[in-house]
Amino acid sequence: WLLRHVIIVASVIILSLVAAHLKKELFIINHYRNQKAVELDAIKVDNSYQSPVQVAFGLSGNHSGFLAEFEVALKSVILNAPLERYLSIHILADREAFVRLKGIFNRTELSTWHTRNPIEIHAYDVTPDLPQMKREIEDVYTPHFPDYSLDFHLRHTMGAFYRLFVDRYVSKTAAKHILYMDTDVVIMANLEALWKLVEHQERNTLFHWGKSMCSGFVVMNLQRIKEILTLAKGSNFTKA
C-alpha cells in the first residue's frame, strides 16, 4: 500500500511539473517598449503547424469602459483560437493604455489558461513613434484639407490609425497576413475557418474586409500595408 501511495504521489508531482512546463511554453505574454519588428519565438514551433493566425489591436487612452471592451474582445479571440495553428496577438498601445495591460492580464489570469496550441501575446508601447505616425497621417489629409490636424479632429484619435503601422512592430517573416480588430468586435466562431478562407482567396490581396467592408475587422497583407497610405495620398477626398 505504501509503495502504491508513493507511486501515485510521484506521478502527480511529475504530471504537475509537465503541465506547468507546457503552460509556460504554450502561453507567453511579452511586453516591449519601443521595440519593432519582433522576431516571434512562435516561429520556432514544430513545422507541422500551418501558417499562424496573427491578430492585432490598437489601444489609445485609459478610459475604463474602453479597456473593459478590449478585455472582452481579447478573451473572445483566445476562446476561439485556431484548432490547427498557433496564435499570436499583438497589442499596439500608447503609454496610458500600455501601463494598464498588466492589470488586465492579471485580472483575467490569462497565464493560467490551458490552450490546445501555442498562444503568444505581444504588447508594444508605441508612444515614442506617435509624432512620426501623426505626421504621416496628416500628410495624407492636408493636401485636401489644409487645416486638418489630429489634435483638433474629434472624430478620429491617433489610435484609430495604429492598424496602418502594425507592420512596423510585427515581423513580416512570421506570417503574411494579420487580422486587425476594433475593441468592440467579439469573435463568435473559431478563427481557423477565417484563415482558411483568406488562404484560398488571392493571397497577395492588399486586404480582406468582407461584404460589409468593415474597417474594424479586416485581414491585412503585412507585406503591403505601406501601400494603403500611398494609395490614400493619391485619393481625392473632396470627391468622396
SEKENU-629867 format. One record per residue (C-alpha): x, y, z; residue number from 1; residue in three letters. Coordinates in nm, 3 decimals. Example, Ala and Ser with C-alpha at 12.3 -4.5 7.8 and 13.67 -1.06 7.14 Angstrom:
// residues 2
+---------+---------+---------+-----+------+
:       u :       v :       w : pos : code :
+---------+---------+---------+-----+------+
:   1.230 :  -0.450 :   0.780 :   1 :  ALA :
:   1.367 :  -0.106 :   0.714 :   2 :  SER :
+---------+---------+---------+-----+------+
// end
This chain:
// residues 240
+---------+---------+---------+-----+------+
:       u :       v :       w : pos : code :
+---------+---------+---------+-----+------+
:   0.000 :   0.000 :   0.000 :   1 :  TRP :
:   0.282 :   0.241 :   0.090 :   2 :  LEU :
:   0.462 :   0.173 :  -0.238 :   3 :  LEU :
:   0.142 :   0.234 :  -0.434 :   4 :  ARG :
:   0.085 :   0.559 :  -0.246 :   5 :  HIS :
:   0.441 :   0.676 :  -0.319 :   6 :  VAL :
:   0.399 :   0.595 :  -0.689 :   7 :  ILE :
:   0.071 :   0.789 :  -0.707 :   8 :  ILE :
:   0.222 :   1.093 :  -0.533 :   9 :  VAL :
:   0.527 :   1.082 :  -0.758 :  10 :  ALA :
:   0.305 :   1.060 :  -1.066 :  11 :  SER :
:   0.101 :   1.360 :  -0.957 :  12 :  VAL :
:   0.417 :   1.563 :  -0.899 :  13 :  ILE :
:   0.559 :   1.467 :  -1.239 :  14 :  ILE :
:   0.234 :   1.550 :  -1.418 :  15 :  LEU :
:   0.213 :   1.882 :  -1.237 :  16 :  SER :
:   0.566 :   1.972 :  -1.342 :  17 :  LEU :
:   0.494 :   1.873 :  -1.702 :  18 :  VAL :
:   0.170 :   2.072 :  -1.703 :  19 :  ALA :
:   0.348 :   2.376 :  -1.564 :  20 :  ALA :
:   0.616 :   2.345 :  -1.832 :  21 :  HIS :
:   0.356 :   2.314 :  -2.109 :  22 :  LEU :
:   0.164 :   2.611 :  -1.976 :  23 :  LYS :
:   0.480 :   2.820 :  -1.988 :  24 :  LYS :
:   0.561 :   2.707 :  -2.339 :  25 :  GLU :
:   0.208 :   2.739 :  -2.479 :  26 :  LEU :
:   0.106 :   3.072 :  -2.332 :  27 :  PHE :
:   0.360 :   3.351 :  -2.344 :  28 :  ILE :
:   0.299 :   3.718 :  -2.265 :  29 :  ILE :
:   0.563 :   3.970 :  -2.365 :  30 :  ASN :
:   0.583 :   4.348 :  -2.321 :  31 :  HIS :
:   0.801 :   4.569 :  -2.538 :  32 :  TYR :
:   0.885 :   4.935 :  -2.507 :  33 :  ARG :
:   0.970 :   5.089 :  -2.841 :  34 :  ASN :
:   1.083 :   4.759 :  -2.990 :  35 :  GLN :
:   0.998 :   4.699 :  -3.354 :  36 :  LYS :
:   0.989 :   4.407 :  -3.596 :  37 :  ALA :
:   0.991 :   4.147 :  -3.322 :  38 :  VAL :
:   1.101 :   3.802 :  -3.434 :  39 :  GLU :
:   0.840 :   3.581 :  -3.273 :  40 :  LEU :
:   0.951 :   3.286 :  -3.064 :  41 :  ASP :
:   0.649 :   3.111 :  -3.211 :  42 :  ALA :
:   0.825 :   3.060 :  -3.543 :  43 :  ILE :
:   1.041 :   2.804 :  -3.364 :  44 :  LYS :
:   0.737 :   2.585 :  -3.304 :  45 :  VAL :
:   0.725 :   2.249 :  -3.482 :  46 :  ASP :
:   0.700 :   2.298 :  -3.859 :  47 :  ASN :
:   0.399 :   2.063 :  -3.868 :  48 :  SER :
:   0.190 :   2.368 :  -3.772 :  49 :  TYR :
:   0.032 :   2.562 :  -4.055 :  50 :  GLN :
:   0.084 :   2.934 :  -4.103 :  51 :  SER :
:  -0.001 :   3.113 :  -3.776 :  52 :  PRO :
:  -0.302 :   3.332 :  -3.712 :  53 :  VAL :
:  -0.196 :   3.686 :  -3.624 :  54 :  GLN :
:  -0.440 :   3.925 :  -3.456 :  55 :  VAL :
:  -0.379 :   4.293 :  -3.379 :  56 :  ALA :
:  -0.548 :   4.550 :  -3.154 :  57 :  PHE :
:  -0.485 :   4.924 :  -3.127 :  58 :  GLY :
:  -0.535 :   5.090 :  -2.788 :  59 :  LEU :
:  -0.530 :   5.462 :  -2.711 :  60 :  SER :
:  -0.606 :   5.610 :  -2.370 :  61 :  GLY :
:  -0.708 :   5.451 :  -2.042 :  62 :  ASN :
:  -1.086 :   5.501 :  -2.030 :  63 :  HIS :
:  -1.219 :   5.217 :  -1.815 :  64 :  SER :
:  -1.512 :   5.141 :  -2.046 :  65 :  GLY :
:  -1.285 :   5.121 :  -2.349 :  66 :  PHE :
:  -1.039 :   4.888 :  -2.173 :  67 :  LEU :
:  -1.323 :   4.668 :  -2.045 :  68 :  ALA :
:  -1.442 :   4.643 :  -2.405 :  69 :  GLU :
:  -1.094 :   4.538 :  -2.514 :  70 :  PHE :
:  -1.080 :   4.275 :  -2.238 :  71 :  GLU :
:  -1.394 :   4.108 :  -2.374 :  72 :  VAL :
:  -1.262 :   4.118 :  -2.731 :  73 :  ALA :
:  -0.929 :   3.969 :  -2.621 :  74 :  LEU :
:  -1.099 :   3.683 :  -2.439 :  75 :  LYS :
:  -1.316 :   3.611 :  -2.741 :  76 :  SER :
:  -1.008 :   3.576 :  -2.961 :  77 :  VAL :
:  -0.837 :   3.336 :  -2.720 :  78 :  ILE :
:  -1.151 :   3.128 :  -2.668 :  79 :  LEU :
:  -1.179 :   3.091 :  -3.045 :  80 :  ASN :
:  -0.811 :   3.027 :  -3.109 :  81 :  ALA :
:  -0.748 :   2.822 :  -3.426 :  82 :  PRO :
:  -0.761 :   2.446 :  -3.397 :  83 :  LEU :
:  -0.462 :   2.358 :  -3.613 :  84 :  GLU :
:  -0.237 :   2.664 :  -3.586 :  85 :  ARG :
:  -0.071 :   2.869 :  -3.319 :  86 :  TYR :
:  -0.197 :   3.217 :  -3.242 :  87 :  LEU :
:  -0.008 :   3.543 :  -3.190 :  88 :  SER :
:  -0.186 :   3.852 :  -3.058 :  89 :  ILE :
:  -0.026 :   4.194 :  -3.099 :  90 :  HIS :
:  -0.137 :   4.497 :  -2.897 :  91 :  ILE :
:  -0.022 :   4.841 :  -3.011 :  92 :  LEU :
:  -0.084 :   5.084 :  -2.727 :  93 :  ALA :
:   0.009 :   5.434 :  -2.622 :  94 :  ASP :
:   0.160 :   5.470 :  -2.276 :  95 :  ARG :
:  -0.171 :   5.532 :  -2.100 :  96 :  GLU :
:  -0.314 :   5.206 :  -2.230 :  97 :  ALA :
:   0.014 :   5.013 :  -2.215 :  98 :  PHE :
:   0.056 :   5.054 :  -1.839 :  99 :  VAL :
:  -0.295 :   4.916 :  -1.784 : 100 :  ARG :
:  -0.235 :   4.592 :  -1.974 : 101 :  LEU :
:  -0.057 :   4.411 :  -1.692 : 102 :  LYS :
:  -0.360 :   4.465 :  -1.471 : 103 :  GLY :
:  -0.588 :   4.323 :  -1.740 : 104 :  ILE :
:  -0.367 :   4.018 :  -1.786 : 105 :  PHE :
:  -0.352 :   3.959 :  -1.410 : 106 :  ASN :
:  -0.725 :   4.008 :  -1.357 : 107 :  ARG :
:  -0.817 :   3.764 :  -1.632 : 108 :  THR :
:  -0.545 :   3.519 :  -1.519 : 109 :  GLU :
:  -0.452 :   3.455 :  -1.881 : 110 :  LEU :
:  -0.127 :   3.281 :  -1.791 : 111 :  SER :
:  -0.327 :   3.004 :  -1.619 : 112 :  THR :
:  -0.539 :   2.922 :  -1.925 : 113 :  TRP :
:  -0.480 :   2.590 :  -2.097 : 114 :  HIS :
:  -0.462 :   2.607 :  -2.476 : 115 :  THR :
:  -0.471 :   2.346 :  -2.750 : 116 :  ARG :
:  -0.191 :   2.514 :  -2.947 : 117 :  ASN :
:   0.070 :   2.778 :  -2.858 : 118 :  PRO :
:  -0.059 :   3.131 :  -2.795 : 119 :  ILE :
:   0.155 :   3.440 :  -2.759 : 120 :  GLU :
:   0.055 :   3.793 :  -2.662 : 121 :  ILE :
:   0.291 :   4.076 :  -2.755 : 122 :  HIS :
:   0.229 :   4.429 :  -2.631 : 123 :  ALA :
:   0.411 :   4.732 :  -2.774 : 124 :  TYR :
:   0.436 :   5.081 :  -2.628 : 125 :  ASP :
:   0.415 :   5.293 :  -2.945 : 126 :  VAL :
:   0.439 :   5.628 :  -2.764 : 127 :  THR :
:   0.791 :   5.716 :  -2.892 : 128 :  PRO :
:   0.669 :   5.668 :  -3.250 : 129 :  ASP :
:   0.350 :   5.873 :  -3.223 : 130 :  LEU :
:   0.496 :   6.201 :  -3.361 : 131 :  PRO :
:   0.610 :   6.024 :  -3.678 : 132 :  GLN :
:   0.278 :   5.839 :  -3.714 : 133 :  MET :
:   0.090 :   6.164 :  -3.671 : 134 :  LYS :
:   0.295 :   6.337 :  -3.941 : 135 :  ARG :
:   0.232 :   6.056 :  -4.187 : 136 :  GLU :
:  -0.144 :   6.062 :  -4.130 : 137 :  ILE :
:  -0.166 :   6.440 :  -4.154 : 138 :  GLU :
:   0.037 :   6.429 :  -4.476 : 139 :  ASP :
:  -0.247 :   6.224 :  -4.627 : 140 :  VAL :
:  -0.518 :   6.474 :  -4.533 : 141 :  TYR :
:  -0.357 :   6.817 :  -4.559 : 142 :  THR :
:  -0.335 :   6.830 :  -4.943 : 143 :  PRO :
:  -0.715 :   6.825 :  -4.946 : 144 :  HIS :
:  -0.786 :   6.978 :  -4.604 : 145 :  PHE :
:  -0.506 :   7.227 :  -4.530 : 146 :  PRO :
:  -0.626 :   7.297 :  -4.176 : 147 :  ASP :
:  -0.654 :   6.927 :  -4.080 : 148 :  TYR :
:  -0.487 :   6.832 :  -3.752 : 149 :  SER :
:  -0.527 :   6.520 :  -3.542 : 150 :  LEU :
:  -0.501 :   6.737 :  -3.232 : 151 :  ASP :
:  -0.831 :   6.905 :  -3.314 : 152 :  PHE :
:  -1.006 :   6.627 :  -3.507 : 153 :  HIS :
:  -1.275 :   6.493 :  -3.276 : 154 :  LEU :
:  -1.397 :   6.206 :  -3.491 : 155 :  ARG :
:  -1.073 :   6.004 :  -3.500 : 156 :  HIS :
:  -0.797 :   5.982 :  -3.244 : 157 :  THR :
:  -0.446 :   5.869 :  -3.333 : 158 :  MET :
:  -0.536 :   5.524 :  -3.202 : 159 :  GLY :
:  -0.773 :   5.476 :  -3.494 : 160 :  ALA :
:  -0.473 :   5.472 :  -3.726 : 161 :  PHE :
:  -0.250 :   5.224 :  -3.541 : 162 :  TYR :
:  -0.365 :   4.946 :  -3.773 : 163 :  ARG :
:  -0.181 :   5.117 :  -4.059 : 164 :  LEU :
:   0.152 :   5.087 :  -3.876 : 165 :  PHE :
:   0.129 :   4.732 :  -3.741 : 166 :  VAL :
:   0.387 :   4.607 :  -3.992 : 167 :  ASP :
:   0.649 :   4.820 :  -3.814 : 168 :  ARG :
:   0.613 :   4.610 :  -3.500 : 169 :  TYR :
:   0.519 :   4.262 :  -3.622 : 170 :  VAL :
:   0.783 :   4.066 :  -3.807 : 171 :  SER :
:   0.680 :   4.012 :  -4.168 : 172 :  LYS :
:   0.871 :   3.683 :  -4.165 : 173 :  THR :
:   0.633 :   3.539 :  -3.905 : 174 :  ALA :
:   0.323 :   3.547 :  -4.127 : 175 :  ALA :
:   0.186 :   3.711 :  -4.438 : 176 :  LYS :
:  -0.150 :   3.827 :  -4.303 : 177 :  HIS :
:  -0.278 :   3.986 :  -3.983 : 178 :  ILE :
:  -0.634 :   4.036 :  -3.862 : 179 :  LEU :
:  -0.699 :   4.380 :  -3.717 : 180 :  TYR :
:  -0.991 :   4.407 :  -3.474 : 181 :  MET :
:  -1.156 :   4.706 :  -3.313 : 182 :  ASP :
:  -1.215 :   4.664 :  -2.941 : 183 :  THR :
:  -1.594 :   4.648 :  -2.986 : 184 :  ASP :
:  -1.567 :   4.334 :  -3.201 : 185 :  VAL :
:  -1.631 :   3.993 :  -3.045 : 186 :  VAL :
:  -1.528 :   3.666 :  -3.210 : 187 :  ILE :
:  -1.812 :   3.413 :  -3.208 : 188 :  MET :
:  -1.658 :   3.130 :  -3.414 : 189 :  ALA :
:  -1.322 :   2.959 :  -3.445 : 190 :  ASN :
:  -1.062 :   3.163 :  -3.632 : 191 :  LEU :
:  -0.942 :   2.858 :  -3.824 : 192 :  GLU :
:  -1.219 :   2.896 :  -4.084 : 193 :  ALA :
:  -1.136 :   3.262 :  -4.146 : 194 :  LEU :
:  -0.770 :   3.186 :  -4.210 : 195 :  TRP :
:  -0.852 :   2.903 :  -4.448 : 196 :  LYS :
:  -1.083 :   3.138 :  -4.638 : 197 :  LEU :
:  -0.809 :   3.400 :  -4.670 : 198 :  VAL :
:  -0.556 :   3.144 :  -4.785 : 199 :  GLU :
:  -0.790 :   3.009 :  -5.052 : 200 :  HIS :
:  -0.853 :   3.356 :  -5.192 : 201 :  GLN :
:  -0.599 :   3.572 :  -5.369 : 202 :  GLU :
:  -0.309 :   3.562 :  -5.124 : 203 :  ARG :
:  -0.150 :   3.886 :  -5.243 : 204 :  ASN :
:  -0.463 :   4.095 :  -5.195 : 205 :  THR :
:  -0.394 :   4.418 :  -5.007 : 206 :  LEU :
:  -0.668 :   4.349 :  -4.752 : 207 :  PHE :
:  -0.986 :   4.145 :  -4.699 : 208 :  HIS :
:  -1.278 :   4.311 :  -4.524 : 209 :  TRP :
:  -1.584 :   4.117 :  -4.635 : 210 :  GLY :
:  -1.908 :   4.225 :  -4.800 : 211 :  LYS :
:  -1.986 :   4.473 :  -4.524 : 212 :  SER :
:  -1.649 :   4.649 :  -4.580 : 213 :  MET :
:  -1.588 :   4.683 :  -4.208 : 214 :  CYS :
:  -1.258 :   4.858 :  -4.130 : 215 :  SER :
:  -1.287 :   4.734 :  -3.770 : 216 :  GLY :
:  -1.248 :   4.371 :  -3.876 : 217 :  PHE :
:  -1.003 :   4.345 :  -4.163 : 218 :  VAL :
:  -0.733 :   4.098 :  -4.265 : 219 :  VAL :
:  -0.435 :   4.293 :  -4.399 : 220 :  MET :
:  -0.137 :   4.184 :  -4.603 : 221 :  ASN :
:   0.165 :   4.251 :  -4.380 : 222 :  LEU :
:   0.393 :   4.279 :  -4.684 : 223 :  GLN :
:   0.180 :   4.553 :  -4.844 : 224 :  ARG :
:   0.035 :   4.762 :  -4.558 : 225 :  ILE :
:   0.253 :   5.060 :  -4.653 : 226 :  LYS :
:   0.066 :   5.080 :  -4.982 : 227 :  GLU :
:  -0.253 :   5.186 :  -4.802 : 228 :  ILE :
:  -0.109 :   5.525 :  -4.706 : 229 :  LEU :
:   0.042 :   5.563 :  -5.053 : 230 :  THR :
:  -0.295 :   5.498 :  -5.216 : 231 :  LEU :
:  -0.466 :   5.731 :  -4.971 : 232 :  ALA :
:  -0.230 :   6.014 :  -5.060 : 233 :  LYS :
:  -0.329 :   5.977 :  -5.424 : 234 :  GLY :
:  -0.702 :   5.987 :  -5.347 : 235 :  SER :
:  -0.919 :   6.294 :  -5.376 : 236 :  ASN :
:  -1.122 :   6.300 :  -5.053 : 237 :  PHE :
:  -1.317 :   6.607 :  -5.161 : 238 :  THR :
:  -1.497 :   6.390 :  -5.418 : 239 :  LYS :
:  -1.565 :   6.103 :  -5.180 : 240 :  ALA :
+---------+---------+---------+-----+------+
// end
